[in-house]
């Protein structure tokens, strides 16, 4: 199971339900910084995807996604 979008990914990390996070390399800097900081704080593995469009497609949505999380 997974969740997409910055707010949902941050919530999943805070709740301890995210096992891995994927961040789009072309996401806006302030979003990237939030996700990277939270991943480090909560000890969640962080990997990267080239574009928001590609990550959105992987999540099965018709729009781009800055971040996605694999849930435990």
Secondary structure, 3 states (H helix, E strand, C coil): CEEECHHHHHHHHHHCCEEEEEEECCCCHHHHHHHHHHHHHHCCEEEEECCHHHHHHHHCCCCCCCEEEEEC
